[in-house]
């Protein structure tokens, strides 16, 4: 496996009313192509700042962020924009859909910006709608969709240009637990079936439990790392639960 | 607990042992086999305490008995159902005991212990989440799984708190 993204002792300092806040304090990590990684921590732990640096949306104050071996600090703004458009998909907690465009158009516009020819755009948008289960909603405006459906559109849009890396900020943050489970299963399928790399940040341990690897952040540092590969036998899990319950 | 499950089934209608076994297994999502021994031991105890009685005995020579609840059994069941539950047992935390002993013994490195515990909880959480999704159509089984998930989420948050508090404890000593 090859490393898709890596940070080396990365820091991020914000200046606020003459005070400085160090949101990220020396994080080194490496994510392999095809991995599903969850970065979990309470608010203020630096996880969103880290995600923005991984997604080339923010620059490190110190240290390096390498995407496919290339130091992002050496790229100009134009190159960073190109990288984001072609290789990185980003799912925002607040979905960030275009309110006046319907579901189909919200997905297709990302391809237009990526220079995908018309015929292929139509084909790929159809495939993505099927993948996220929204074929029947193609002509609806975002305001007529539920939270879970909007999140699905946001994921389809993020996948539009077949990014090597998909980043999601609190993908279940605004959803009830059942809808959230559907989204997490979708992300896991994106990762296992299509071989895309997925990194989510979340404060929700349930969401984190879907990942292959969980990094726990606190005060801008990694405090723990856990591998979770493989599925458990649900029959056995239920058996153990009932054993306790019935005594 | 098991005795009340059987009393509950008898309160609806008389049953013989095999019916009880099947009804309980069905309520448990078919995931667990109940043995007859447990059922007959419990029925024997209920009969001894006057909470259930034999209604009839089949004359097929195999002695298949049908049991029914008594008036005292019904009062006992209803009193138990109406009594609110006080949480005590579930506050017990075996990992906290290990953290305390680790500290008393002077071993330190609570972080490594916390990290291992977090891994164990996360793996359990992953299994329970899969279970809750798989049994979404079975209300009681999925409630059981969702309850365990919420507990584990709280346990995982609490591990973060352990990490935070013990880090300052270890650095100040």
Interface residues (C-beta under 8 A of the other chain):
Chain A: X42 X177 X178 X181 X185 X204 X205 X206 X208 X209 X210 X214 X216 X218 X223 X224 X225 X226 X227 X228 X231 X232 X233 X234 X235 X236 X237 X238 X239 X241 X242 X243 X245 X246 X247
Chain B: X1 X2 X5 X28 X29 X31 X32 X111 X114 X115 X118 X119 X121 X122 X123 X124 X125 X126 X127 X128 X129 X130 X131 X132 X133 X134 X135 X136 X141 X144 X145 X146 X148 X149 X152 X153 X156 X157 X160 X163 X164
